[in-house]
Amino acid sequence: MGFASIQDSQNLENEMPWADRDVPVTLYSLLSRTAQKFPNNNAVSYQLLSGPKDKAETLTWSQLHAKTTQTANLFRSLGVGANDVVAYVLPNANETIFALLGGAVAGIVNPINPLLDADQIAAILRETNAKVVVTLKAFPKSDIAQKTAAAVAMASNVQTVLEVDLNRYLTPPKSWIVPMVRPKNPISHSANVMDFNKAIEKCSTTLYFEDVQEDRVAAYFHTGGTTGMPKVAQHRYSGIMYNGWLGAELLFSEKDNVICPLPLFHVFAVHVILMAAISSGAHVVFPTPAGYRGEGVFDNFWKLIERWQITFIITVPTAISALMQRPVDADVSSVKTSFSGSAPLPLELFRRFEEATGVKIVEGYGLTEATCLVSCNPVDGEKKVGSVGVRFAYTDIKIIKLVDGALVECGPDEIGEICISNPGVVAGATYTEADKNKDLYYKDVYLRTGDLGRLDADDYLWITGRAKDLIIRGGHNIDPALIEEALLGHDAVAFAGAIGQPDAHAGELPCAFVELVAGAEVTTDELMQYCIDNVAERAAHPKHVEILDELPKTAVGKVFKPDLRKSAIIRIYDAALSDAGCDASVSAVVDDKKRGLVAQVSGSASDSDIQNVLGAFTRPWDKV
């Protein structure tokens, strides 16, 4: 079925309108069907190290089915029912896939970002009431085991911890050395600790409980980055199957090899790629525990493409920028398409990539709250570079804005908030916390994404920014993308992030942070002038440009703006206090649930003296 015919087959009234297209109801039934169709085809491959000749472990579809069954049986034996939660705090590994699939078959799986700190991991474990946690056995150069142990000590609901030892992926002499240098884990908790691989090996490869053929919540995915308490989104089988079905219909077949250096706690890797592979029979390669962040991945990337005869590259804009700083030093003729998501792709990056590789990039759009996929540029049809394409089948998109206190729908090319309805949206219950769902829907059906965008005359969707990312300068709304797009056009700039820094008069003024291309040299004054020359909107000219060794980024490569905002608050507040002769400074900026970012101020100055200075700013502060 072609892309256009899929898009046109709309039927939004049926809860699962695409179910008549032979889509299994549950994940286990889908995996079972694929294992029966392609038992000896490669399903997933994983290599701990990034070299093109380093050891790799590949599982066929029949082997992955057996491991998933054993893992699901283990979880059920540990008391995990259909409404109970299995969390995992893991980097990428084959065991991560077993925990993911087995957890969603036995109960509700809850992937957790291992980059979060122990307090945040513990908060998620308590919010989801997880019974079982799968994590790493202590391993050199990793603090995941220690953080998870500390988190479990703060989450009394966790009954069992299953440990994965990555040492099995190494070869001598490295595998001999790890036991001698393995860090100790001094943090104790009351949960029972077991070896994950030894435990699943004792379990049957035949599912011993009924895989009830009904739609239910099967996954909890947390949102957010590395500060604040992430919200937890609920994903049903219907949304998971929908995402997998789209990938199989539009992208992959059993003949494809897909490289996915993205983390398996994120919906892009899980629902868009792995579930699409399970639907289609495609083979997915996961290089290194940290994916694109792994040592040597960027340097070896093109050689890995050649090794695995990759046909689809899964990436994000920040990874594309890093790859464009390396020569294409291998045969990449097997690649048909590169799929990019997580953030809008600058036109300049698109051009650089196509010129270097001969491969076109297909941009898509999705979000955790909608299970994932919303829209995509057609693989074989017209691609509008910079857009995120047209809506998928059984997805509806509305663009809304507030006019005279009421929400109204926008016309073509009119910017507003993007709202979506599709099988991945759990209307009324997107988040586990009921109060987080208040005012989250338009007409009780359409999820309000918080993303700003427009639909053009051809129904292509364009993302223009985040409602909360807008820089509001004296009531004038400035899209940070204007500044970022301009800076990314400079030959020396690899990454850029624009935010609003506090200002006593205008509320906010635009400022920008950049990371340079390796070996490049440029001054901040030159970049300021470049913005003046290339940002058409005068109000958007940044008042401050700062060059960092590396911009803070999320695990999927988005520039992480909360850290940039914190840096700007500290710089502006400290300067204001110093200029006023006030003996005080900002010791930290913390994320408060109700007040947002709050500056913590210390020093001998009185509260009233500090208030006289910082009271002119809108961002709150506390004396500590």
N, C-alpha and C positions, 0 to 999 in steps of 0.2 A: 504494500500500500504506500503510495507516495505521500509526501509531507502535506501537500495541499488538500488531498482527500481526507487525511486524518484531521486536519484543522477544521474542515468544513463539517465534519460529522458531529455536530453539537447536539447534546441532549443533557441539559443540566438538571432536569427534574428527578431523574433516577439516581438513587444513592450511589450505585456503582454502574453507571451507564455503559461502561466498556466491558463489563463482565461477560457479555455474550460473545466476546472475541476470544474465547477459550483461555481466559486468564484464571489460574487457580486462586482460591480464596485465601489460603494460608501460605506462609513462607515455606513451610516444610513440604507441602504438596508441590509447590513450584520447584524447589530444589530436587525433589524426588523425580519429577518429570524430566528435568534436564539431565540428571544422572542416568536415567534410563535411555534417553536419546543419544547421549554422548559419553558413555561410561569411561572410555579410554582417552578422551580428549583432555588436554591440559586445562585445568580450571584456574589455579592461582599459583604464582611463583613468588618466592621471597628470598632476598639475599641480605644478610646482615651488613656486609661491607659493600662498597660501591664500585669496586673494580670490575671491568668487563669480563674477567676470568675468575672472579671470586666465587666461592661455593654458593650454590643456590639450592633451595628445596622446592620442588614442584609437586603439586597434588593433582591427580586427575579428578574428574567430576564424581566418579564412584568413591574415590578416597575421601574427598571433601564431604560427600554425603555421609559416609561412615563416621568420620570424625565429628560432624555436626550431631548425628544421632547419639553417639557416645556422650558428647558434652551435654546435650539436652537431658539424657537419662541421668547423668551425674547431678545436674541441677535439681531435677525432680526428686532424686533420692535425698537431697539436702533440704527438702521442704519447700521448694519453689513451685508454687501453683501458678495458674494462668494470671492471677492478679498480683503476684509477688515479683520483686525486682532483683535482677542480677546486675550489678554495676561492674564495669571494668575500668581500671586506671592503667593503661598500657600504651607503649609506643606501637608502631606497626610490627606485626609478626604474624605467622600463620596461626598461632594460638589466639591472637586478637580476633581473627576471623571466626575461629571455632567458638569463642566466647560470645561474639556478636550473634552469630546464627543460632547457636544452641540456646542462648539466653532468650531470644525472641520466639523460639519454638516452645520452650518450657514455661516461660513467663513473660516478663517485660524486661527488655535489656536497656541498660542505662550507661552509654559510653561517657566517660569523663576525661576531659583534657588533662593529661599528666603534667602540663606546664602550670596549672593552677597551684596555689599554695595550699597547705594542709587545712587551713580554716575554711577555705572555699570548697575543697573536696568534701570536708566533713559536713558542710551546710547542704550540699547536694545529696549526700548519702542520707541525711536526716529528712530532707524534703521528700525524697523518693521512697524512704523507708526500706532501703535495700537490705536484703537478707544475706546476700553473698557478694563478695568482692573478689575479682580476679585482678592480680597485679604482678609486678616483677618480684623475683627473688633479688636481693641486693646484688648490684652489678657495678663494676668499675665505671667511673665517669657518669653515674646516674644517681639521682636522689629520689627516684620515684618510689622505691620500696620504703624509704624512710618517711617520706611525706604521707604515703598511704597509711602506714602504721600509725602515724600521729593522727591522721584523720579518723581512722577506725576507733582509736582510743576516745575520740570525741563523738562517736556515733554508736550508741549502745545497741541500736537495732541490728547491727551487722553481727551475724552468727558465725560465718565461715569466711576465711580468707584463703584463696587458692593462688599459689605462687608459680610463676613461669620463669624458668631459668634459661636465659638467652645463650648460655655457654654452649648449649648443644649445637648451635649454628656455627661455632668456630672449629677450626682444625688445629692440630698441634703445630707449633708449640704454644700458640695463644690459649688454646683450651686447657693446657696444663697450668698456665700461669694464673688464670682467673681465680681458681679456688684459693690460691695463696694470697691474692691481693683483694679478695672480695671484702667490701666494707662491712662492718658490723652494724646491726640494727638494734640500738639500745632501747628503742621505744616499745613498751609492752602494752598489750591490750587483752581483752578477755575472749576475743573470737578464736575459734579453732583454726589452726593453720595447716594446710595440706599442700602437697605437690600436685599441681594441675595436671601435668602429663601422666604421672603415675596413676592419678585418680581416674582419668577418663579411660586409660587402657584397661581398667578393670570392668568397664561398663560394656553392655551389649551394643552391637551395631544394628540391632533391631529395636525400633522405638517401642518401649514397653507401656506407654500410656497413650490414650487416644488424642490424635491431633484433630480437635473439634473443628469442623468446617464452618466456622462463623467468623465474622469480622469482629475484631477487638483491638484495644490498645496493646501494641507489642513492643513499643520503644519509647523511651524518654530521652530527648536530646536537650542539653542545656544550651542556652544562647550566651552571647557576650564573650569578652576577651579575658583579660587577666586582672581586672580590678572590679570591685563591687560583687554583689551576690548575683550570679547568673540566674535567669528565669529558666524554667524547665518546660519544654514543649512536649505535647503528647502526639504520638504517631500511631495510626491504626494500620492494620494489614492492608486495608483498601488503598490508603495513600502510598504505602510502601510498594504494593504491587503495581500501582499506577505509574510510579516513577520507573520501575523496572520495565514495565511494558513499553513506555515511551522510548527508552533506550534501545530496546530490542527492535521496535518498529522503525526507528529513525536512524540509528547509528550502527549497531553491532550485529554481527552474525557469529556462528561458531567458528568461522575462519579467521576472526580478528584477534590480534594481540594488542592489548591496551596497557600502556605504562601509566601508573597512577602514584606519583610521589606525594600524595596528600594524606593527611592523618585520618585514621579509621575511627576517630571520635567525631568527625564532621560529616554532615549530610551529603556533601559533594562526593566524597569518596565512598560512602556507604550506600546511599539511596540512588544516586545518579550513576555511579560506576559499578559497584559490586552487585547491586540488585539488577542492573541492566545485563551484567554478565550472566547472572543466574537465569535471567529470562531468555537470553539468547544463546548461551553456551560459549561466549567469548572467553578468552584467556586474559587474566589481569596480572600484571607484574608490579610488585611493591618493592622498590629498592630502599634499603636501610630502615632502621627503626624510626628515624626522624624525617623520612621522605626527602623533600627538597632541602631541608635543613641539615641533612646528613653529611658527614665529612666526605668530600670528594664527589658528591652527586652532580653538581653543576659541571665540574671539570670532566667527569666521565660520561655525562648525559648522552652525547651523540653516539658514543661507543656502546652504551647500553641499548640504544635504539637498534644499532646494527646487530648486537648479540641476540636480542629477542625478536628480531624482525618485526618491530612494532608498526602497527598500522594506524593507531590512534594515540595521540599525546594528550594527556589531561594536565592542564596547567592553570595558572593564575597570572595576572599582569605582572606582579612583582617578580615571579619566577622567569617570565619571558624577558624582562629587563636584564636579569642576571645572566640568562643564557646568551643574550645578544652581546655580552662582554667576552664571550669565548668563541673561538673559531669552530665552525662545523667540520670536525676532524674525522668523520666516519661516513660510511654509506648509509644515507637516510632515505633511500629511494623507496623503501617499503611503506613509508608514512603516507597515508591518504589525507588525514585531517588532524588538526589540533583543536581541541575544545577548551575554551577559556571561560571561567566564571569567577565568582566571589566579588568582583569589582569591575567597573567599566574599564575598557581597554583603550588607552590613548591611541589616536590615529597613527602617530609616529612609530609606536611600538609595533603596531600591526604591519606597517610598511617594512620596518627593519627585519621582522621575522620572515615575512614572505620573500624578501630579497635574499636573505641568507640561506633559507631552506627550500624555497620553492613550494612551501606548504601554506595553504590558506588556513586562517584561524576562524572558527565558528564561535561566536559569542552567545552565551545564554544567561538566563536570570533565574534565580530561585532564592528561597530563604527557609531557614529552619522551621519557622512557624507554619509554613505551608507544606511540611514534609520535605519539599524542595522545589522541584521544577515548576516554572511558570511560562517561560517563553524561550525561544531560540531562533537564531538566524537559520534559514533553510540550508541544509548541507549541499543540496544540488540546485537550489533556487537562488533568487536575488539576495545578496548579502549587503546590508547597509552598515558599513563600518562605523562603529561608535554606537549603534543601536544594539539592543539585546533581542532583536528579532520579533517574530509574531507569536501570539499565544499558542500553546499546545491544544490539542483536542480536549474537549470537555473542561477547558479553562475559560473563564470570563474575566475581563479586566475593565475596571472603571477608574477614571481619573476624577477626583473630587476636590473641591475647594470650599472654603467658608465664605459665604456672602451674606451680610446682614444677619449674622447669627445662625444661619442655616447652611447645611451641606448641600451643594449642588454639583452636578456632573459637568465636566469641562468639555469643550469642543476640541476638534483636531488641532494639534500643536499648542494647546493651552496647558501650561504646567500646573500640576496639582499633586495631591497625594495618591499614590497607586494603591488600589484596592482590588483584591482578587478572590475568586471563588473557583474551586476545583476539588477533585476527590481527595487531595492532600490537606485541605483546610478542614479542621475539626471546629466548625462554627459553634461558638458559645463555650468551648472547652479547649481552647488552644493551649493554655498553660495549666499546670497542675494547681496553682494557686488561684482560686476563684476571683479574688479582687484584681488580679492582673488582667483578667478578661473584660473588665468594665470598660466601656467605650472603645472596644477594640474592633467593632464591626460596623460596617455601613449597611443599613437595611437588614441587620441581623444575619446576613449571609456572607457579605464580602469582608475579608480580612483587611484591615487598615495596616499597611506595611510600614508606614513611617518613611518610606522612600518617596522622593519627589520625581516626577517624570511626566512624559507626554506621549500621546499616541498620534502619529502623523496620519496623513490622508490615506496611506496604504495600510494602516493598522500596525505599523512597526512601533515597538515600544522603545523609548529613549529614557534612560535614567539620568536625571540632572543633579541628584544629590540626596542628602538625608535631611528630613525636616529638622531634626535636632542638630545637624551639622551646619545649618545656615549661619553665616556671620551677619549679625544684625548691627549695623553701624548707624546709630542715630535714627533707627526706624527704617533704614534702607537695607533690604535683604540682599546679601551677596552670596552667590554660590561658590564655595571653595574650589569647585572643579575648574572655574575660570582661571584661577591662579595656578593650580596644579598642572593643567593641560599646557599652559604657557611655559612653565619651568621645565616640563618634560621635553619640550622642543629644543632645549639647550643641549649641545653635544656633551657637556660635562656632567649633566644631571642624570642619575640613574633612577632615583625615587624622590617624590615630593609629597608633602602634606601641608595643607593650609588650614588654619583655624582662626578663630577670633580671640585675640588677647584682650584682657580687661582694659578698659579706658574710663577714666573718671568723667569724661564729658560725653563721649559718643556711646558709652556702654561697652562696645567692642570695636576693635580695629583689626584689619586683616594682618596676619603674619604668616610666614612660611618657614618650613624646615626642609632641608634637602640632604640627600645622600649622594655622593659623587660617584661617577664611573671610576673603576679602579685605575689609578695612575693619573687621573685628570686633575687639573688645577684651575681654580676660578675664585675670585674674591666675592664677598657678600655685596660689595658695592656694584660689581659687574652684574650680579644676579638681580639686584634691585633695579638697575637701569634696564636690564633685559625685560623685566616685568613691565616697566613703564612703556617700553617700546612694543610689547606684545599682548598686554592685557588691555582690551579696548575700553573696558569700564573703569573710569578714573577712580571711582570710589573703592575699587577692588585692588588698587595698587598696594602691595604690602608695606607696612610701616617698619617691619623688621624681617630680615632673612637670616637664618642661622644654618650653618653647615655642621652636620653631625657625622661621626664616623659611620654610624648605622642608625637608620630610623627604626623605632620600635614597630614590630609587626606581629600580627596574630599568627596562629599556627598555619593558616591557609594563605598567608602572604599579604593580607590587607595591612596598610599603614594604620597603626593603632593610635588613634588620635587622643584618647584620654590621657596618655602619658605626655603627649605634646602640650595638651591644655594645662596639665600640672606644671610642666616646665615654664610655660608662659606666665602662669599665676605667680609662681615663686619669683621669677625675674621682675615682673611689674610691681608686685607688692613690696619686695625688698628694696627696689629702687625708690619707691614712694616713701617708705619708712626712713630710708637713709637720707633722702633729700630734705625731709622734714626734721632731721636731727632726732628722730625717735629711736630710742634704744630697744629695738625689737627686730625680729626677722622671722621668716616663715621656715619652720623646721620640717614641715611635711604638708602635703595636700592629700586628704583622704576622701573617699567616696562614701557619702552619707545617703542612705536609702531615700530619705525624704527631701534633703536639701541639695543633693548632688555633690559636686566637688566643694569641699570646705578647707580653707587654709588654716593650718594650726600654727599659731604665732607664739613665740617664746621671747623672753627678754625682761628687762627691769622696768620698762615703760608701763604706765598705768593703762587700764582698760580704756579710760576716757581719752588718753593721748592717742592710743592706737585707733580708737573709733574716729577721732578727728581726721585721721589720715585715710584709713581704709573704708570709712563710711561713705566715701564718694564712689566706691565701686559697688557693683551689683552682686558680685560673688561673695558669699558669707565667709566669716572667719571665727575662730574660737581661740581664746587664750589658753595655753597649756603650760 
